[in-house]
Amino acid sequence: MKKRIVSLAAAAILSTTALAACGSSDDTDGNTAGGGTEATDSADGDAAGGGEADVNEDGTVNNPEAVEVDPNKLVFWSLFSGGDGGFMDQIIEDYNGTSPSQQVQSVMLVWADYYTKLTTAVATGNGPDIGVSHISKLPELVEKGVVIAIDDYADAAGTNWADYPDNSLEGVTFDGSKYAIPLDTHAEIAYANLDYFADAGIELDANGQLPVSNADDFAEILGKLKDVVGDGGTALSLPQTGDDPYRTWWATYFQLGGTPIISDDGTEVTLDKTTAAEAADYVKSLYDDGYVQPGITDHQKLFQDGSAGMMFGGTWANGAFEATEGLNFQPMLFPSLFGDNQAAWADSHVLIIPTNDDRTEEETQAAVDFINWVASEGGLTWAASGQIPSSSTVTSDPAFLELPNRDFYLEAKELAVLPAQSASFYGLKDAMIRNLDTIWNEQTDSTSAIDNMVDEMGSELG
């Protein structure tokens, strides 16, 4: 039995973004629908970088320097293309409606290319006025001079730093200066298709969570789902390369009691190779035992289309799933597979001001005014995407707590293990994903792959 879902609302969001990217907006001042990507060429060829903007079906832009921008607006380079982009567009539209000193125009880049293009653009003096970073990437951006300190501007904007948790503030502070405003935390969680759960006779516990206490319990659930999803379906939606199996490994590693990945001073790899290999063997067993359909590329879409019993994925998918007609789903904490430890992967988004010597003081202040507004006043809209706002004012608002499942999202945030603050972390992450992928794809055994991974990570730290 296969349940196919038509994602009407989600498709509408993507269609709106794509139309705006093709220049269908009639606004004479350059506004686009939702404040989103304006990827048209100007009639006289005066697009920012010249040439024609190369726009993908999802509205992301491959060459942001070619996007036509309104010279009277601040330019925000966004990476929110995973179902949360429409919510950020709404925030920008709401902000522009407040009559700020300068309005904002958003350009959505391809996530995989974002940091390379941002760093290159800043180096050549063509960077945006506003950007976003993962908190795990921020140390590298600070070290390379890609972003500026914002303390004085944030004070003038009225930023209430006491509104943000200590770990978030520590993550944006370098040598006593703050380089970003925290926006959210996003964790890897589990999603259940409740129709398949009913078909398989699986009941969630009283808290709406998976009734598992170990890996064997979870395997039993996956086995039941495998029996009911039918041809072309998968018990668990998970790709076989990239970030999501890495995040599953990350959760498993720390649930098994793994030591920190690197030392506190960031000078040496402290990962436990035996535990790392054990965690990798467990993740590989999900593929080997047939719980994951081979060859999955877009695991979020597979679940959204009703072809998966479960999915491991980020909280940011929640908003798109809620907008999908006929999708009967339940988000849950990442399952406790090894004892009482329910650790999971997480990271955070922070809003940044890229370095730009040509930007005036007034423009820089207007840019910080915007990111302060987004993190505070825009927090409830952002929460609807599934992201967990950093602002305690937002998360204590009754309107936030009335959103479905947000109480347990806060629990997921507390259980998560965040990456270490290191300028080398993205290089370490690339080494981890590259070597772990060889295990999932049976190119090497887990022990050899982990040995090589640790060697590459050590070289990355120098």
N, C-alpha and C positions, 0 to 999 in steps of 0.2 A: 504494500500500500504506500503510495507516494503522495505527499501533500504539497502541491505547488501553490505558491502565494504570489500575487501580483503586487509589487511594491509601488502603489500609486502615489502616495504622498512623498516618499523618498525620491521617486522618479521626478516628481514635480519640482522638488528642490534642485536636483541636478539639472533639470531642463532649464530652470530659471537662471542658474549660474551660467550654463552653456550659452543661452540666448544673450545674456548680458555680455558674455565674453565675445560674442560675435557682433556686438555693437548695435543691438536692437533697441536700446533705450532711446527714447525721444527727448530726454532731458537735455536742455541746451547748456547746462552748466557742467556736464560731464558726469552727473550722478548715474549710477547703474541700479538696477533692481536690487534692493537689499544692501546697497552700498558696496556691491561685490566687484568682481574683476571687470575692468574695462579694457578689453584686449583688441580694440580696433586700431586700424591705421588712420591717421588724420588725412584729410583730403589732399593736403599739400605735402604729405610725407614727413610731417614733423613729429612722428612718434619718438618717444624718448631716445631709443637707441637706433632709430632708422629701421627700414625693412618692415616685414609683416610679422605680426605676433603669431606664434605657433601654439594653438589652443587645442587641448585634448578634449575628449568627449565629456569628461567630468568637470570641465571648466578650468582645470589647472593649466598653467602657461609654462612652456619650455624655455622661452626666451623673454623674461620679464623686462629686460631693457628695451624691448620693442613695443611694449604696451603704451598706448596713448594715455597720458596722465594730464589731469587738470593742473596747470601751474599754480593755481590758487589753493590747492588742497595738499594736505600731507599725504604721503604715500606709505601704506602699510603692506609689507610683504608677509603673507600668511602661509602656513603650511597645513591648515585645517581642511583636509580633503577626505577625511574618514567618516563622514556622516555628521560631523560637527561644524562644517563650513557654513551651512545655512544659518546656524545659530549665531555665529560670529558676524555674518552679514547683517542679521537683524540688530545686533548690538550696535554696529556701525551706523546703521540707518537711524536707530534711536538716538545715538549721540549726535549725529548731524542735525537732528531735529531740535536739539537744545540751543541752537544758535551759538556754537562755540566760536572762539576767535578764529579758528581755522577748521574747516571740515576735513574729513578723512576719506581717502579712496583706497580700497583694498585690491591687491593683486595676489591671487592664490597660486603658489608654485607647486611643482611636483615634490612630494615629501622627500624622496630619495636624493634629490638634487639640491635641496634647500640650502644647506649649510655651505656647500661648495660655491653655489652662485652668490650667496650673501657675502661670503668672505672675499670672493673675487671682485664683486661690485664695490665693496667698501675700499678695497685696495686700489681700484682705478678711479675712485671718486664718484662712482655712480650708484651708490647704495641708497636704500630707501630711508625715509625719516623714522620709521617705526618697524620693529620686527618682533619675532617671538623666538624663544629658545627653550629647549629642554634644560632643566636645571643641571643635568649631568653633562651638558655641552657647554654651559656658561663658563666654567673655569678656563676652557680652551679659548673661547672668544675673548675673555678678559685678557688672558696672557698675550694673545695676538693683536690686541688693540682694536678689535672689531667693534667694541661697544664702549660707551662712555659711562662714567659715574654720574648718578642722577640726584644725589642727596639734596643739593640746594633747590633744584627744580621741583623735586617731590615735596619739599617743605612748602614751596610757594603754591603748589597744587593742592595742598591740604592733606597729603597722604598721612593716614594714621597707621604708623608702623606697628603700634600695639595691637592692631587688628589681625596681625599675621602670626602664625605659630613660630616658635623659636627656631625649629629646624629649617623652616622656609627662609627665615631671615639670615640664618647662618649660610644657607646655600647661595644667597645673592650678595654676600658681603665679602669683600677682599681688601685686605690691608686697611680695614676700618671704613671703607666706602661701599655704598650700595650701588649695584650696577643693574638692577632690574626690580620690577614689582611682581611678586608672586601672583599667579593667576589661578592655578589649580593643582590638584594631584589626580592622576589617572592610574588605576590599578588593573591588573589582569585578573579577570573573574571568570566564572562559568555561566553559561546560558543554557536553559533547558527548553525544548519544545514540548509543551505540556500535553499536546495531542498525542505525540509519540509516547510520552510517559504514561498516559492513560492506557494506550493500546498495549503497552508492555506490563501494565499492572504495577508501576513504580509510583509510590507516594512520597512526597516530600515530608520532612518532619514538621513539627508544630511551628517552627520559625521560617518555614518556606525554604529550607536548605536541604542539600543532598543528605540522605540518611547513611552516611559512610563514616567510618573511623579508621580505615586502613585501605591499602591498595587493593586487597582482595575484594572488599565491599564494592569498590569502584568498578573493578573488572566485572563483577556480577551484573551491575547496572548496565555497563556498556554491552555486555553480552545480550541482555534482554533487548536493548535498543537495536542492536545489530539484526535481531530476528524480525523486527517490525518495520524498519525503514524501507525495505524493498530494494529492488534493483536501481542502481544509480544514486542511492542514498548512502549516508555514512552515519555510524553511531556517534562519532566525534568528529567535528569539523576542525581540522588543523592542517596547515600547509606542511610541506616536508623540507622547506628551506626558510631561512630568514628569521625575523624577529620573534614570531609567535612560538615556534618550538623552542627557541632560546629562552623566552620568558617562562615557558613551561618547565624547562630544565632549571632555570633560576629558582623557581618556587620549590621544585623537588629537592634541589641541592640544599637550600636553607631549611626545608622541613626535615631533612635527614641530619641536620645539625652541622652543616658546613661552616667553616671558618670564614671570616671576611675575605673578599677577593684580593684586596691589597692591604698593606700596612697603613696605619693611621697617617704616617708621614708621606705616603704615596711613593716610597722608594723601592719596595719589593713586593713580589707576588706572594700572597699568603694563602691562596686557595688550597684546600685539601684535595689532592689529586685522587685519592681513593674514593672519597665521597663524591667528587665530581664525576668519576667514571660510573659509580653506582647510580647516580641520578640520570646520567646519559643512557645507561642500560634500561632504566625504567621507561624513559620517554620512548626509546626505540621499540620497546615491547608493545607500545600502543599501536605502532605501525605493523609490527611483526604478527601480532595476534588478530589483525584484520579489523580493528576497531576504527581505523582511519582509512578512508578510501584513498588509494594511491593517486597522485597527480593533482591534488587540490591546489589551486593557485589563489583564488579569492574565497577564502573560507568564510568571511562575513556574508558575502552574497549567497553562498550555498546554504547557510543557516537561514538567512532572510527569505530565501525562496522556498523554505519548507522542506529541504532535502537532508536535514541533519537532526539527529536526536539531541545532540549537545554541541556546544562550541566553547572552546577556550578563547577569550578575546578581551579587549579593553572595555572599560566602562563607557568610553566615547561612542560605542556602537548602540547604546541604549536608546538614544533619541531617534535614530533611524528605525530601529526595531519598533518603537512605540508608534511610529508613523506608518508602519506597514500594515495594510489592511489584511485581516485574517490571520496574522501571525500571533498565535497563542503561546507566549513565552514567559519565562521567569528567570531574571538574573539572580545569581547566587554567589556566595563567597567561593573562591578557589577551594576545592575540596581538601580536607585533611587526610592525606594519604599515608602519613608516617607518624603515628602517635598523636599527641595533642597539639603539635606545632602546625599552625595553619598559615605559615608564611606564604607570601606571594610577591610577584614582581610589581613594581610601581615606578613612576617617574613623575615629574612635575613640569608644567609649562610656566614660563616667566615672560614678561613683556619687557623688551629692551629698546634702547635708542642707539642705533648704529652710528659709528663715527662718520662725520661728514663736515669737513672744514668750511664748506660753502653754506651750510645752514646757519641762519641768523639765530641770535639768542631768543628772539621772540618765537621763531619757529620751533626751536628746541623746547621752550617752555610749553608751547601749544601741544607738542607731541607728548610730553610728560603729563599734561592735563588730560590728554586722551587715555593714556594707559592707566592712569589713576582712576578714571571714570569707569573704564572697562572692568577692572578688577573689583570695584566696589559696586557702583550702580548697575553695572551690567551682569553682576554675579548670578542673579536669579535666572536670567535668560540663558546664561552659560550652563548653569546647573541642569537645565532641561535637556541638554545634549548628552548628559550622563557623566560629564566631568564633575569633579568634587572641588568646589571653589575653595581657595585658600583663605579668603576673608571670613573671620569668625562671625562678623556681623551678618554675612549672608547665610552661613550654615546654622546660625541660631534663629534665623527668621522663620516664623511659623509657615510661611509660604514655601520655604525650602523643604521643611519637614513633611509638608503635605504632598510633596511629589512622591510617586511610588518608589518604595525600596531605598529611599535616600538614607534612612537610619542605618541600614546595613552597609551602604556605600561608605559611610563614615567609619564603620567598623573595619571594612576592607582597607581603608587608608591607614588605620592604626596597625593592622597586622602586616602590612607590606614592608619589604626590605628595599630601601632606596639605594641607588648606586652611590659609590664613594665620590667625594668631591675631589676630582683630579683632572688636570688639564689633559691627561693622557687617556681619560676613560673611553672616549669614542674609538680610539685606536685599540684599546683593550677589548672593547665590545666587538669590533670587527674581527679581531683574532678569535674570540670565543665563537661567534656565529660561523665564521669560515670553517673552523675545525669541527664544530658540532654538526654542521651540515654533512660533513663526510661520514659521520656515524649514521645519521638518519638514512643516508643514501647508500649505505653499505660499501663505501669506498675504503674504509679502514675500521679497525676495532676500537672500542672506547678507550682502552688503556693507551694505545699508541696515539690516538687523536688528542687525548688530554695531555700527554707528555709534550706533544708538539705545540699544543695550545699554550701551555705554561711557558715553554721556551720563547714563543713569539711574544707573549705578554711581557716577559722579562726584557726582551729586546726593546719593546715599546717604551718601557719605563727607563731604559738606558742603564 
